[in-house]
Amino acid sequence: MNDRIVVDPRVCHGKPVIRGTRMPVSLVVGSLAGGMSFDEIEREYGLSRDDIRAALKFASDLPSGLSVPLKG
């Protein structure tokens, strides 16, 4: 799993989030799909470009059969 993305049942009900935040990967990817630019997401959510790229990579790996292990 990407070191910038964490899945912890104690954070956001176990949804994948950007490490050190409560920002769900789905919100980052959805914001891009909705037309926000990298710059807008960086400003709005306080994320880095590497965080955004990690969210995209994580999301792109899901359909390939990658399992998401839960901690705990």
C-alpha positions as CSV (number, residue, x, y, z in Angstrom):
1,M,0.0,0.0,0.0
2,N,1.1,3.6,-0.6
3,D,2.9,5.1,2.4
4,R,0.8,8.3,2.0
5,I,-2.5,6.5,2.3
6,V,-3.7,4.9,5.5
7,V,-6.7,2.7,6.3
8,D,-7.5,2.7,10.0
9,P,-10.9,1.7,11.4
10,R,-10.5,4.5,14.0
11,V,-10.2,7.2,11.4
12,C,-13.1,8.2,9.2
13,H,-14.8,4.8,9.7
14,G,-11.9,2.9,8.0
15,K,-12.0,4.9,4.8
16,P,-8.7,5.4,3.0
17,V,-7.3,8.8,4.0
18,I,-4.2,10.9,3.3
19,R,-1.7,10.1,6.1
20,G,-1.7,12.7,8.9
21,T,-5.1,14.0,7.9
22,R,-8.8,13.0,7.9
23,M,-9.0,13.7,4.2
24,P,-10.6,10.7,2.4
25,V,-9.1,9.6,-0.9
26,S,-12.6,9.6,-2.3
27,L,-12.9,13.3,-1.7
28,V,-9.6,14.1,-3.4
29,V,-10.5,11.9,-6.4
30,G,-14.0,13.2,-6.5
31,S,-12.8,16.8,-6.4
32,L,-10.6,16.1,-9.4
33,A,-13.4,14.4,-11.3
34,G,-15.6,17.4,-10.5
35,G,-13.2,19.7,-12.2
36,M,-10.9,21.1,-9.5
37,S,-7.3,21.5,-10.4
38,F,-4.3,20.2,-8.4
39,D,-3.7,23.8,-7.4
40,E,-7.2,24.3,-6.1
41,I,-7.1,21.1,-4.1
42,E,-3.7,22.0,-2.7
43,R,-5.1,25.4,-1.5
44,E,-8.6,24.2,-0.4
45,Y,-7.5,21.1,1.5
46,G,-3.9,21.8,2.4
47,L,-2.5,18.8,0.5
48,S,0.7,18.4,-1.5
49,R,0.9,17.3,-5.1
50,D,2.4,14.1,-3.9
51,D,-0.6,13.5,-1.7
52,I,-3.0,14.1,-4.6
53,R,-1.0,11.8,-6.8
54,A,-1.0,9.1,-4.1
55,A,-4.8,9.3,-3.9
56,L,-5.0,8.9,-7.6
57,K,-2.6,5.9,-7.6
58,F,-4.5,4.3,-4.7
59,A,-7.8,4.7,-6.5
60,S,-6.4,3.4,-9.7
61,D,-5.1,0.2,-8.0
62,L,-8.5,-0.7,-6.4
63,P,-10.1,-2.2,-9.5
64,S,-7.0,-4.4,-10.2
65,G,-7.9,-6.6,-7.2
66,L,-5.7,-4.9,-4.6
67,S,-7.1,-5.7,-1.2
68,V,-7.2,-3.1,1.5
69,P,-6.1,-4.6,4.9
70,L,-7.6,-3.0,8.0
71,K,-5.6,-2.4,11.1
72,G,-6.9,-3.6,14.4
